[in-house]
Amino acid sequence: MKVVDYRSNPVVIMTNAGAGAASKVKLQVSQQELEIRSVSFTFAGGESATVEMNRYVPAGGSTPAIDVPGGSKTIEKIEVSFAPGTPKEKLPVVAVLGES
């Protein structure tokens, strides 16, 4: 999980690479809505790929399952780029769910 403080864009989420490969991921947003522009993956071995999203996710919602580019791979890091926003009483929190 990572708090979006609107000072650092993108937000970098380090994954548990020991959890194995994933073929799809979902991003869950809590506490405050967030407009996600893109999601970048860095895989074991250094390869990377970006998926454009341009999707508004309400608090308590999630993105549809995002296919990992190139099929099932071990993800080391995910970078979530988002639309500029104004910090409110509660900041958005992003969590990553993987599917093998």
ChimeraX attribute file (.defattr): number of C-alpha atoms within 10 A of each C-alpha:
attribute: neighborCount
match mode: 1-to-1
recipient: residues
	/A:1	16
	/A:2	14
	/A:3	17
	/A:4	23
	/A:5	16
	/A:6	16
	/A:7	10
	/A:8	10
	/A:9	14
	/A:10	19
	/A:11	19
	/A:12	19
	/A:13	18
	/A:14	15
	/A:15	16
	/A:16	11
	/A:17	15
	/A:18	9
	/A:19	11
	/A:20	13
	/A:21	19
	/A:22	18
	/A:23	18
	/A:24	18
	/A:25	17
	/A:26	17
	/A:27	22
	/A:28	20
	/A:29	25
	/A:30	21
	/A:31	16
	/A:32	19
	/A:33	18
	/A:34	23
	/A:35	17
	/A:36	20
	/A:37	17
	/A:38	17
	/A:39	21
	/A:40	19
	/A:41	22
	/A:42	19
	/A:43	18
	/A:44	14
	/A:45	9
	/A:46	9
	/A:47	9
	/A:48	15
	/A:49	13
	/A:50	15
	/A:51	15
	/A:52	11
	/A:53	17
	/A:54	14
	/A:55	15
	/A:56	16
	/A:57	19
	/A:58	17
	/A:59	16
	/A:60	13
	/A:61	16
	/A:62	18
	/A:63	16
	/A:64	14
	/A:65	14
	/A:66	16
	/A:67	15
	/A:68	23
	/A:69	15
	/A:70	8
	/A:71	12
	/A:72	15
	/A:73	18
	/A:74	22
	/A:75	26
	/A:76	19
	/A:77	18
	/A:78	21
	/A:79	17
	/A:80	22
	/A:81	20
	/A:82	22
	/A:83	15
	/A:84	13
	/A:85	13
	/A:86	8
	/A:87	13
	/A:88	9
	/A:89	8
	/A:90	13
	/A:91	17
	/A:92	22
	/A:93	20
	/A:94	22
	/A:95	14
	/A:96	16
	/A:97	13
	/A:98	18
	/A:99	15
	/A:100	13
